[in-house]
Amino acid sequence: TKSRLLSTCQGAFENWLHEKLEGIIRVIPPVEQSFDLQLPSGRRYGGRFDQIVDWNGKLWVRDFKTTSMMGAGFGKRFDPNNQLTGYVWAASQLSGRRVEGVMIEVVYNTKTRGPEYHPFLSTRTRNQVDEWVVGIEHELSVIDGYFQNEIFPKRTSSCNDFAGCFFRDACRKDSWYTRQLWLEESTIESVWDFMNPDKEVGVRG
């Protein structure tokens, strides 16, 4: 609702003002920074993170998230977490400095509660980041193999998340031909450019 949105914005502003007055956290521009970096193999790894901040002389990535579901173990999802470890690696490559981890600022909102602001810290060691690099290189090699062999195994563990995957109907087709027809009728081909994400077209309604 409009009132809930205004309340959320007001709370975010108050948090920002408190942070400014304390002077402990310094945001390093630019914010919402896109990155396009080379892994050791030469493959590209890109994305976009919200902020890099200096907190008491140490660098952190800061990520803002919203949720309407938060249990006692909510923070466990941040470690291990492929996205966040990738952010740490990328921020370290861009800054030339060690990055301690990710500060996650979660806005919790439901129809009856909120907004509530819950901060989480998720640290990463050098060994964890190095292991991530090895793992992501392997995963990309596997994906390359899928394209070369034209074999695309279905990963079905999350098909029903968030009211169901849009592409579930495509996966249910019994041949590549009928699947291709569904894709042509139901989607718009659009390559996501993480350096300019606002140009993404998306899928048909």
N, CA and C of each residue as an Amber inpcrd file, in Angstrom:
protein
   615
   0.8260000  -1.1830000   0.0000000   0.0000000   0.0000000   0.0000000
   0.8730000   1.2500000   0.0000000   0.2560000   2.3780000  -0.3340000
   0.9970000   3.6360000  -0.3710000   1.5410000   4.0000000   1.0010000
   0.7190000   3.8110000   2.0440000   1.1700000   4.1540000   3.3970000
   2.3290000   3.2740000   3.8380000   2.2920000   1.9810000   3.4620000
   3.3830000   1.0750000   3.8140000   4.6670000   1.4840000   3.0870000
   4.5340000   1.8840000   1.8270000   5.6940000   2.3330000   1.0600000
   6.3050000   3.5850000   1.6840000   5.4540000   4.5360000   2.0660000
   5.9560000   5.7560000   2.6960000   6.6520000   5.4460000   4.0140000
   6.0770000   4.5210000   4.7820000   6.6790000   4.1300000   6.0510000
   8.0390000   3.4770000   5.8350000   8.1380000   2.6370000   4.8110000
   9.4080000   1.9820000   4.4980000  10.4610000   3.0020000   4.0910000
  10.0760000   3.9540000   3.2440000  11.0150000   4.9920000   2.8040000
  11.4590000   5.8680000   3.9730000  10.5230000   6.1950000   4.8580000
  10.8690000   7.0050000   6.0190000  11.8570000   6.2700000   6.9160000
  11.6030000   4.9820000   7.1430000  12.5170000   4.2010000   7.9680000
  13.8930000   4.0970000   7.3490000  13.9450000   3.9200000   6.0200000
  15.2330000   3.8410000   5.3330000  15.9890000   5.1580000   5.4570000
  15.2700000   6.2780000   5.3450000  15.9120000   7.5850000   5.4820000
  16.4550000   7.7840000   6.8930000  15.6950000   7.3670000   7.8960000
  16.1560000   7.5060000   9.2780000  17.4060000   6.6710000   9.5280000
  17.4370000   5.4620000   8.9670000  18.6400000   4.6300000   9.0890000
  19.8320000   5.2960000   8.4200000  19.6130000   5.8540000   7.2330000
  20.6860000   6.5310000   6.5040000  21.1900000   7.7390000   7.2900000
  20.2650000   8.5310000   7.8570000  20.6460000   9.7160000   8.6160000
  21.4500000   9.3300000   9.8510000  21.0100000   8.2910000  10.5490000
  21.7400000   7.8160000  11.7280000  23.1470000   7.3700000  11.3490000
  23.2480000   6.6910000  10.2250000  24.5480000   6.2190000   9.7430000
  25.4650000   7.4000000   9.4300000  24.9060000   8.4430000   8.7980000
  25.6900000   9.6190000   8.4650000  26.1860000  10.3310000   9.7160000
  25.3180000  10.4630000  10.7080000  25.6890000  11.1580000  11.9330000
  26.7740000  10.4070000  12.6940000  26.7080000   9.0780000  12.6730000
  27.7360000   8.2900000  13.3500000  29.0680000   8.3640000  12.6200000
  29.0200000   8.4370000  11.3020000  30.2340000   8.5690000  10.5090000
  31.1150000   7.3400000  10.4860000  30.5700000   6.1830000  10.8470000
  31.3740000   4.9620000  10.9010000  31.4530000   4.3060000   9.5290000
  30.3510000   4.3750000   8.7770000  30.2710000   3.7240000   7.4710000
  30.3340000   4.7820000   6.3750000  31.2480000   4.5890000   5.4350000
  31.3900000   5.5090000   4.3040000  31.1130000   4.7500000   3.0130000
  30.1260000   5.2210000   2.2730000  29.7850000   4.5910000   0.9980000
  30.7830000   5.0500000  -0.0590000  31.3560000   4.0840000  -0.7740000
  32.3200000   4.3860000  -1.8260000  31.5780000   4.3840000  -3.1630000
  31.5080000   5.5350000  -3.8410000  30.7880000   5.5770000  -5.1190000
  31.5500000   4.8260000  -6.2070000  30.8010000   4.3930000  -7.2620000
  29.3740000   4.6130000  -7.4910000  28.5270000   3.5610000  -6.7880000
  27.2600000   3.8800000  -6.5460000  26.3300000   2.8990000  -6.0000000
  25.6880000   2.1440000  -7.1590000  25.1000000   0.9950000  -6.8430000
  24.5050000   0.1100000  -7.8560000  25.4800000  -0.0830000  -9.0150000
  26.6810000  -0.5080000  -8.6590000  27.7650000  -0.6220000  -9.6290000
  27.7110000  -1.9470000 -10.3770000  27.7240000  -1.8700000 -11.6960000
  27.8290000  -3.0750000 -12.5180000  29.2930000  -3.4290000 -12.7030000
  29.5640000  -4.7090000 -12.8790000  30.9440000  -5.1370000 -13.1020000
  30.9770000  -6.2290000 -14.1620000  32.0490000  -6.2500000 -14.9040000
  32.2780000  -7.2430000 -15.9510000  33.7490000  -7.6200000 -15.8650000
  34.0350000  -8.7440000 -15.2310000  35.4110000  -9.1070000 -14.8950000
  35.7840000 -10.4440000 -15.5140000  37.0850000 -10.6660000 -15.6130000
  37.5830000 -11.9280000 -16.1390000  38.0100000 -12.8480000 -15.0010000
  37.5320000 -14.0760000 -15.0570000  38.0130000 -15.1230000 -14.1680000
  39.3860000 -15.5850000 -14.6560000  40.1210000 -16.3560000 -13.8540000
  41.4500000 -16.8200000 -14.2750000  41.4590000 -17.5150000 -15.6340000
  40.3720000 -18.1780000 -15.9990000  40.3080000 -18.8860000 -17.2820000
  40.0680000 -17.9510000 -18.4590000  39.7240000 -16.6980000 -18.1780000
  39.3610000 -15.7650000 -19.2350000  37.8660000 -15.6250000 -19.4250000
  37.0800000 -16.4950000 -18.7860000  35.6250000 -16.3670000 -18.8660000
  35.1810000 -15.0880000 -18.1590000  34.0450000 -14.5660000 -18.6180000
  33.5070000 -13.3590000 -18.0010000  32.6380000 -13.7280000 -16.8020000
  32.7140000 -12.9000000 -15.7810000  31.7980000 -13.0130000 -14.6480000
  31.3180000 -11.6010000 -14.3380000  30.0280000 -11.3930000 -14.4330000
  29.5120000 -10.0450000 -14.2430000  28.2620000 -10.0170000 -13.4050000
  27.9050000  -8.8320000 -12.9880000  26.7060000  -8.6390000 -12.1930000
  26.6170000  -7.2050000 -11.7170000  25.9120000  -7.0190000 -10.6330000
  25.6780000  -5.6700000 -10.1240000  25.4600000  -5.7510000  -8.6210000
  26.2430000  -5.0040000  -7.8650000  25.9720000  -4.9620000  -6.4320000
  25.5620000  -3.5610000  -6.0030000  24.9040000  -3.4820000  -4.8510000
  24.3090000  -2.2190000  -4.4160000  25.3640000  -1.2000000  -4.0000000
  26.2570000  -1.5940000  -3.0950000  27.2540000  -0.6490000  -2.5900000
  28.5350000  -1.3700000  -2.1840000  29.6360000  -0.6300000  -2.2310000
  30.8500000  -0.9920000  -1.5060000  31.0290000   0.0620000  -0.4270000
  31.2690000  -0.3700000   0.8030000  31.3840000   0.5810000   1.9060000
  32.6830000   0.3530000   2.6710000  33.1520000   1.4320000   3.2690000
  34.2910000   1.3810000   4.1820000  33.7350000   1.4670000   5.5980000
  33.9420000   0.4090000   6.3530000  33.4320000   0.3500000   7.7260000
  34.6240000   0.1740000   8.6570000  34.9320000   1.2240000   9.3850000
  36.0740000   1.2120000  10.3040000  37.3670000   0.8010000   9.6050000
  37.5520000   1.3080000   8.3770000  38.7910000   1.0590000   7.6610000
  38.8400000  -0.2440000   6.8890000  37.7570000  -1.0120000   6.9010000
  37.7120000  -2.2730000   6.1620000  36.5910000  -2.2290000   5.1280000
  36.8430000  -2.8680000   3.9900000  35.8690000  -2.8540000   2.9070000
  34.8510000  -3.9760000   3.0450000  33.6020000  -3.6300000   2.7600000
  32.5030000  -4.5840000   2.7280000  31.6370000  -4.2880000   1.5080000
  31.0020000  -5.2990000   0.9850000  29.8980000  -5.1020000   0.0490000
  28.6320000  -4.9590000   0.8840000  27.7340000  -4.0740000   0.4640000
  26.4450000  -3.9720000   1.1520000  25.3310000  -4.2900000   0.1600000
  24.4220000  -5.1620000   0.5970000  23.3340000  -5.6270000  -0.2570000
  22.0120000  -5.3890000   0.4570000  21.0540000  -4.8190000  -0.2410000
  19.7390000  -4.5330000   0.3250000  18.7300000  -5.5470000  -0.1970000
  17.9540000  -6.1130000   0.7170000  16.9550000  -7.1150000   0.3460000
  15.6430000  -6.8280000   1.0610000  14.5530000  -7.3030000   0.4770000
  13.2450000  -7.2190000   1.1220000  12.6610000  -8.6180000   1.2360000
  11.8510000  -8.8350000   2.2660000  11.2140000 -10.1360000   2.4450000
   9.9350000  -9.9750000   3.2530000   9.0110000 -10.8930000   3.0380000
   7.8090000 -10.9590000   3.8650000   7.8100000 -12.2220000   4.7120000
   8.8900000 -12.9960000   4.6280000   9.0140000 -14.2290000   5.4000000
  10.3830000 -14.2520000   6.0670000  10.3810000 -14.2980000   7.3860000
  11.6430000 -14.3060000   8.1090000  11.5150000 -15.1800000   9.3530000
  12.1960000 -16.3220000   9.3270000  12.2030000 -17.2060000  10.4770000
  13.4750000 -17.0440000  11.2880000  13.6190000 -17.8930000  12.3010000
  14.7750000 -17.7930000  13.1930000  16.0890000 -18.0530000  12.4660000
  16.0570000 -18.8860000  11.4390000  17.2830000 -19.2170000  10.7210000
  17.4740000 -18.4400000   9.4360000  16.8190000 -17.2990000   9.3110000
  16.8540000 -16.5430000   8.0600000  18.2820000 -16.2070000   7.6290000
  19.1170000 -15.8160000   8.5730000  20.4700000 -15.3880000   8.2400000
  21.3620000 -16.4890000   7.7110000  20.9910000 -17.7510000   7.9240000
  21.8380000 -18.8590000   7.4730000  21.9220000 -18.9370000   5.9560000
  20.9510000 -18.3600000   5.2600000  20.9450000 -18.4380000   3.7970000
  22.0790000 -17.6300000   3.1660000  22.7310000 -16.7940000   3.9520000
  23.7770000 -15.9400000   3.4070000  25.1640000 -16.5770000   3.4350000
  25.2940000 -17.7410000   4.0370000  26.5900000 -18.4240000   4.0640000
  26.3660000 -19.9180000   4.2770000  26.6630000 -20.7510000   3.2480000
  27.2340000 -20.3660000   1.9530000  26.1920000 -19.7280000   1.0400000
  26.6570000 -18.8600000   0.1560000  25.7690000 -18.1900000  -0.7860000
  26.5930000 -17.7780000  -1.9990000  26.2760000 -18.3590000  -3.1380000
  27.0650000 -18.1350000  -4.3490000  27.0930000 -16.6650000  -4.7610000
  25.9310000 -16.0230000  -4.7220000  25.8380000 -14.6270000  -5.1350000
  26.7270000 -13.7320000  -4.2760000  26.6450000 -13.8820000  -2.9690000
  27.3790000 -12.9970000  -2.0780000  28.8830000 -13.2310000  -2.1550000
  29.2990000 -14.4920000  -2.2660000  30.7280000 -14.7560000  -2.4020000
  31.2480000 -14.1700000  -3.7090000  30.4430000 -14.2450000  -4.7690000
  30.8150000 -13.6140000  -6.0310000  30.9660000 -12.1100000  -5.8950000
  30.0980000 -11.4960000  -5.1070000  30.2210000 -10.0600000  -4.8450000
  31.5500000  -9.7350000  -4.1610000  31.9070000 -10.5460000  -3.1790000
  33.1580000 -10.3050000  -2.4500000  34.3500000 -10.4060000  -3.4000000
  34.3570000 -11.4430000  -4.2320000  35.4440000 -11.6030000  -5.2040000
  35.5070000 -10.4000000  -6.1410000  34.3500000  -9.9880000  -6.6730000
  34.3160000  -8.8810000  -7.6240000  34.7640000  -7.5720000  -6.9820000
  34.2870000  -7.2970000  -5.7740000  34.6690000  -6.0570000  -5.0940000
  36.1640000  -6.0240000  -4.8040000  36.7280000  -7.1710000  -4.4810000
  38.1700000  -7.2490000  -4.2450000  38.9470000  -6.9860000  -5.5320000
  38.4580000  -7.5330000  -6.6530000  39.1130000  -7.2970000  -7.9400000
  39.0550000  -5.8250000  -8.3280000  37.9310000  -5.1810000  -8.0830000
  37.7600000  -3.7800000  -8.4600000  38.5600000  -2.8360000  -7.5750000
  38.6410000  -3.1530000  -6.3020000  39.2930000  -2.2490000  -5.3470000
  40.7760000  -2.5290000  -5.1630000  41.1960000  -3.7640000  -5.4790000
  42.5740000  -4.1460000  -5.2060000  42.8480000  -4.3430000  -3.7300000
  41.7940000  -4.4750000  -2.9410000  41.9300000  -4.6400000  -1.4870000
  41.1490000  -5.8660000  -1.0300000  41.4880000  -6.3120000   0.1620000
  40.7140000  -7.3950000   0.7680000  39.3350000  -6.8770000   1.1260000
  38.3170000  -7.6760000   0.8370000  36.9390000  -7.3560000   1.1990000
  36.4960000  -8.3630000   2.2480000  36.0090000  -7.8590000   3.3700000
  35.7270000  -8.7080000   4.5290000  34.5320000  -9.6280000   4.3220000
  33.5410000  -9.1540000   3.5790000  32.3170000  -9.9320000   3.4040000
  31.1990000  -9.0220000   2.9440000  29.9770000  -9.3750000   3.3110000
  28.7970000  -8.6340000   2.8560000  27.9560000  -8.2230000   4.0580000
  27.5540000  -6.9600000   4.0590000  26.5660000  -6.4590000   5.0160000
  25.2090000  -6.5360000   4.3220000  24.3030000  -7.3250000   4.8620000
  22.9860000  -7.4790000   4.2510000  21.9680000  -6.7060000   5.0840000
  21.2970000  -5.7550000   4.4490000  20.2640000  -4.9540000   5.1080000
  18.9060000  -5.4520000   4.6160000  18.1760000  -6.1160000   5.4950000
  16.9020000  -6.7310000   5.1100000  15.7400000  -5.8940000   5.6420000
  14.8250000  -5.5420000   4.7540000  13.5800000  -4.8850000   5.1520000
  12.4910000  -5.9550000   5.2070000  11.9600000  -6.1560000   6.3990000
  10.9280000  -7.1750000   6.6200000   9.5680000  -6.4940000   6.6440000
   8.6840000  -6.9060000   5.7460000   7.3550000  -6.3160000   5.6140000
   6.3140000  -7.4050000   5.4190000   5.2470000  -7.3650000   6.1960000
   4.0870000  -8.2170000   5.9460000   2.8470000  -7.3260000   5.9490000
   1.6860000  -7.9270000   5.7630000   0.4570000  -7.1370000   5.7780000
   0.1630000  -6.5770000   7.1630000   0.6760000  -7.2340000   8.1860000
   0.3630000  -6.8140000   9.5560000   1.5750000  -6.3050000  10.3260000
   2.7820000  -6.5440000   9.8230000   3.9990000  -6.1200000  10.5240000
   4.9310000  -5.3920000   9.5730000   5.7140000  -4.4950000  10.1700000
   6.7430000  -3.8380000   9.3970000   6.3790000  -2.4070000   9.0240000
   7.3660000  -1.7300000   8.4330000   8.6710000  -2.2920000   8.0770000
   9.5910000  -2.4420000   9.2850000  10.3430000  -3.5370000   9.2970000
  11.3820000  -3.7670000  10.2940000  12.7070000  -3.9240000   9.5590000
  13.7740000  -3.4300000  10.1640000  15.0910000  -3.4550000   9.5190000
  16.0040000  -4.4070000  10.2740000  16.5080000  -5.4030000   9.5540000
  17.3350000  -6.4410000  10.1630000  18.6750000  -6.5110000   9.4330000
  19.7680000  -6.1240000  10.0940000  21.0860000  -6.2220000   9.4630000
  21.7330000  -7.5810000   9.7340000  22.4390000  -8.0950000   8.7440000
  23.2010000  -9.3390000   8.8830000  24.6090000  -9.1100000   8.3350000
  25.5850000  -9.7480000   8.9700000  26.9580000  -9.7410000   8.4660000
  27.3160000 -11.1480000   8.0120000  27.9050000 -11.2510000   6.8350000
  28.3340000 -12.5460000   6.3130000  29.7740000 -12.4040000   5.8230000
  30.7070000 -12.9170000   6.6010000  32.1240000 -12.7570000   6.2800000
  32.5930000 -13.8450000   5.3170000  33.7050000 -13.5650000   4.6340000
  34.3400000 -14.5370000   3.7510000  35.8480000 -14.4900000   3.9680000
  36.4610000 -15.6630000   4.0820000  37.9140000 -15.7450000   4.1690000
  38.4990000 -15.8260000   2.7600000  39.7980000 -15.6180000   2.6630000
  40.4580000 -15.7510000   1.3550000  40.2850000 -17.1670000   0.8100000
  40.4040000 -18.1600000   1.6870000  40.2470000 -19.5470000   1.2370000
  38.8510000 -19.7990000   0.6760000  37.8370000 -19.2300000   1.3140000
  36.4680000 -19.4130000   0.8250000  36.2800000 -18.7800000  -0.5520000
  36.8620000 -17.6030000  -0.7470000  36.7480000 -16.9340000  -2.0430000
  37.5160000 -17.7040000  -3.1110000  38.7160000 -18.1770000  -2.7630000
  39.5000000 -18.9710000  -3.7250000  38.7570000 -20.2450000  -4.1180000
  38.1230000 -20.8780000  -3.1450000  37.3450000 -22.0880000  -3.4210000
  36.1600000 -21.7690000  -4.3270000  35.5510000 -20.6080000  -4.1110000
  34.4300000 -20.1870000  -4.9590000  34.8810000 -20.0330000  -6.4040000
  36.0570000 -19.4380000  -6.6170000  36.5680000 -19.2460000  -7.9770000
  36.7310000 -20.5950000  -8.6760000  37.3210000 -21.5720000  -7.9830000
  37.4870000 -22.9120000  -8.5580000  36.1210000 -23.5130000  -8.8900000
  35.1740000 -23.3530000  -7.9740000  33.8400000 -23.9180000  -8.1740000
  33.0940000 -23.2790000  -9.3260000  33.1680000 -21.9510000  -9.4410000
  32.4210000 -21.2790000 -10.5100000  33.0330000 -21.5920000 -11.8660000
  34.3610000 -21.7330000 -11.9100000  35.0110000 -22.1290000 -13.1680000
  34.5270000 -23.5160000 -13.6000000  34.4100000 -24.4190000 -12.6360000
  33.9360000 -25.7690000 -12.9540000  32.4980000 -25.7310000 -13.4560000
  31.6410000 -24.9710000 -12.7730000  30.2390000 -24.8880000 -13.1840000
  30.1100000 -24.3280000 -14.5970000  30.9170000 -23.3280000 -14.9210000
  30.8570000 -22.7490000 -16.2600000  31.3520000 -23.7330000 -17.3110000
  32.3370000 -24.5490000 -16.9450000  32.8040000 -25.5990000 -17.8640000
  31.6940000 -26.6070000 -18.1420000  30.9530000 -26.9530000 -17.0920000
  29.8280000 -27.8820000 -17.2530000  28.7720000 -27.2870000 -18.1800000
  28.4610000 -26.0040000 -17.9890000  27.4700000 -25.3390000 -18.8410000
  27.9400000 -25.3180000 -20.2920000  29.2390000 -25.0270000 -20.4980000
  29.7840000 -25.0690000 -21.8640000  29.5630000 -26.4430000 -22.4970000
  29.7500000 -27.4950000 -21.6940000  29.5380000 -28.8520000 -22.1900000
  28.0960000 -29.1070000 -22.5810000  27.1490000 -28.5410000 -21.8070000
  25.7350000 -28.6920000 -22.1560000  25.4530000 -28.0980000 -23.5390000
  25.9970000 -26.9140000 -23.7940000  25.7640000 -26.2680000 -25.0860000
  26.4080000 -27.0560000 -26.2200000  27.6200000 -27.5330000 -25.9940000
  28.3160000 -28.2830000 -27.0400000  27.5810000 -29.5730000 -27.3910000
  27.0240000 -30.2270000 -26.3750000  26.3440000 -31.5100000 -26.5840000
  24.8330000 -31.3680000 -26.7660000  24.3320000 -30.1250000 -26.6240000
  22.8920000 -29.8500000 -26.7330000  22.0870000 -30.7250000 -25.7800000
  22.5840000 -30.8150000 -24.5580000  21.8930000 -31.5410000 -23.4910000
  21.6780000 -30.5620000 -22.3390000  20.4350000 -30.3860000 -21.9380000
  20.1180000 -29.4160000 -20.9020000  19.2670000 -30.0810000 -19.8150000
  19.9010000 -30.6720000 -18.7970000  19.1460000 -31.3480000 -17.7390000
  18.2480000 -30.3690000 -16.9800000  17.0970000 -30.8420000 -16.5930000
  16.1740000 -30.0070000 -15.8250000  16.5660000 -30.0150000 -14.3530000
  16.5630000 -28.8400000 -13.7440000  16.7720000 -28.6980000 -12.3030000
  15.4130000 -28.3650000 -11.6920000  14.7970000 -29.3240000 -11.0280000
  13.3780000 -29.2010000 -10.6690000  13.1160000 -28.8440000  -9.2080000
  14.1490000 -28.5910000  -8.4350000  13.9350000 -28.3780000  -6.9970000
  13.2400000 -27.0540000  -6.6880000  13.2630000 -26.0980000  -7.6090000
  12.6790000 -24.7790000  -7.3290000  11.5460000 -24.4150000  -8.2800000
  10.9990000 -25.4050000  -8.9740000   9.9680000 -25.1200000  -9.9850000
   8.7360000 -24.4320000  -9.3970000   8.4260000 -24.6990000  -8.1370000
   7.2110000 -24.1550000  -7.5330000   7.4570000 -22.9380000  -6.6530000
   8.6960000 -22.4780000  -6.5810000   8.9940000 -21.3140000  -5.7480000
   8.3730000 -20.0510000  -6.3460000   7.9750000 -19.1400000  -5.4590000
   7.4400000 -17.8360000  -5.8760000   6.2990000 -17.9980000  -6.8870000
   5.3380000 -18.8140000  -6.5180000   4.1290000 -19.0600000  -7.3200000
   4.4100000 -19.8300000  -8.6000000   5.5730000 -20.4020000  -8.7350000
   5.8740000 -21.2490000  -9.8860000   6.7010000 -20.5520000 -10.9490000
   7.6470000 -21.2820000 -11.5070000   8.5170000 -20.7480000 -12.5570000
   7.7200000 -20.5040000 -13.8390000   7.9700000 -19.3780000 -14.4750000
   7.2800000 -19.0360000 -15.7210000   7.5250000 -20.0900000 -16.7970000
   8.7110000 -20.6880000 -16.8010000   9.0930000 -21.6140000 -17.8650000
   8.7100000 -23.0680000 -17.5710000   7.9480000 -23.2830000 -16.5250000
   7.5560000 -24.6450000 -16.1770000   6.7800000 -25.3170000 -17.3150000
   5.9050000 -24.5640000 -17.9790000   5.1340000 -25.1420000 -19.0880000
   6.0360000 -25.5730000 -20.2390000   7.1200000 -24.8470000 -20.4490000
   8.0630000 -25.2480000 -21.5030000   8.7300000 -26.5660000 -21.1430000
   9.1240000 -26.7150000 -19.9000000   9.7970000 -27.9440000 -19.4650000
   8.8740000 -29.1600000 -19.5390000   7.5640000 -28.9400000 -19.4750000
   6.6100000 -30.0430000 -19.5030000   6.3480000 -30.5600000 -20.9170000
   6.7890000 -29.8300000 -21.9270000   6.5870000 -30.2890000 -23.3040000
   7.3840000 -31.5650000 -23.5550000   6.9020000 -32.3810000 -24.5100000
   7.4930000 -33.7090000 -24.6940000   8.5340000 -33.7780000 -25.8080000
   8.8640000 -32.6320000 -26.4230000   9.8900000 -32.6530000 -27.4690000
  10.5080000 -31.2650000 -27.5940000  11.6970000 -31.2250000 -28.1980000
  12.3420000 -29.9350000 -28.4320000  11.5100000 -29.0800000 -29.3760000
  10.8290000 -29.7180000 -30.3280000  10.0280000 -28.9690000 -31.2990000
   8.8800000 -28.2270000 -30.6160000   8.0990000 -28.9350000 -29.7910000
   6.9680000 -28.2860000 -29.1160000   7.4500000 -27.2770000 -28.0770000
   8.5870000 -27.5510000 -27.4870000   9.1590000 -26.6040000 -26.5210000
   9.5660000 -25.3080000 -27.2250000  10.1760000 -25.4530000 -28.4000000
  10.5830000 -24.2760000 -29.1620000   9.3750000 -23.4550000 -29.5960000
   8.2980000 -24.1160000 -30.0030000   7.0770000 -23.4020000 -30.3730000
   6.5330000 -22.6030000 -29.1950000   6.5270000 -23.2220000 -28.0160000
   6.0290000 -22.5250000 -26.8230000   6.8750000 -21.2950000 -26.5380000
   8.1890000 -21.4330000 -26.6330000   9.0840000 -20.3080000 -26.3630000
   8.8590000 -19.1720000 -27.3530000   8.6640000 -19.5090000 -28.6280000
   8.4460000 -18.4780000 -29.6450000   7.1350000 -17.7370000 -29.4260000
   6.1140000 -18.4510000 -28.9290000   4.8020000 -17.8430000 -28.7280000
   4.6990000 -17.0870000 -27.4050000   5.4570000 -17.5010000 -26.4060000
   5.2390000 -16.9980000 -25.0490000   6.3300000 -16.0770000 -24.5250000
   7.4330000 -15.9760000 -25.2410000   8.5470000 -15.1840000 -24.7190000
   9.1030000 -14.2480000 -25.7820000   9.8820000 -13.2950000 -25.3150000
  10.6360000 -12.3940000 -26.1740000  12.1090000 -12.6790000 -25.9380000
  12.8570000 -12.9490000 -26.9910000  14.2820000 -13.2230000 -26.8150000
  14.9880000 -11.9420000 -26.3840000  15.6330000 -11.9810000 -25.2390000
  16.2740000 -10.7940000 -24.6860000  17.4790000 -11.2260000 -23.8650000
  18.6480000 -10.8070000 -24.2810000  19.8740000 -11.1460000 -23.5560000
  20.0920000 -10.1140000 -22.4640000  20.1710000 -10.5790000 -21.2090000
  20.3610000  -9.6550000 -20.0920000  21.7870000  -9.1500000 -20.0860000
  21.9320000  -7.8280000 -20.1260000  23.2410000  -7.1880000 -20.0790000
  23.4300000  -6.6100000 -18.6890000  24.2920000  -7.2310000 -17.8910000
  24.4520000  -6.7680000 -16.5110000  25.1270000  -5.4020000 -16.4290000
  25.7220000  -4.9390000 -17.5390000  26.2830000  -3.5950000 -17.5580000
  25.2140000  -2.5410000 -17.8470000  24.0690000  -2.9730000 -18.3480000
  22.9650000  -2.0590000 -18.6400000  21.6420000  -2.7950000 -18.4370000
  21.3310000  -3.1820000 -17.1950000  20.1820000  -4.0650000 -16.9410000
  18.8300000  -3.4320000 -17.2380000  18.7420000  -2.1070000 -17.3040000
  17.4550000  -1.4600000 -17.5360000  16.9280000  -1.6970000 -18.9440000
  17.7730000  -2.1920000 -19.8490000  17.3450000  -2.4270000 -21.2210000
  16.7290000  -3.8060000 -21.4220000  16.6760000  -4.6150000 -20.3660000
  16.1180000  -5.9560000 -20.5090000  14.6460000  -5.8690000 -20.8950000
  14.2380000  -6.6820000 -21.8690000  12.8550000  -6.6500000 -22.3510000
  11.9630000  -7.5370000 -21.4990000  12.4140000  -8.7530000 -21.2020000
  11.6260000  -9.6520000 -20.3730000  10.7690000 -10.6030000 -21.1750000
   9.7470000 -11.1620000 -20.5300000   8.8760000 -12.1510000 -21.1640000
   7.5320000 -11.5240000 -21.4650000   6.8030000 -12.1660000 -22.3460000
   5.4610000 -11.6770000 -22.6550000   4.5190000 -11.9810000 -21.4980000
   3.5220000 -11.1480000 -21.3160000   2.5560000 -11.3540000 -20.2540000
   1.5570000 -12.4330000 -20.5790000
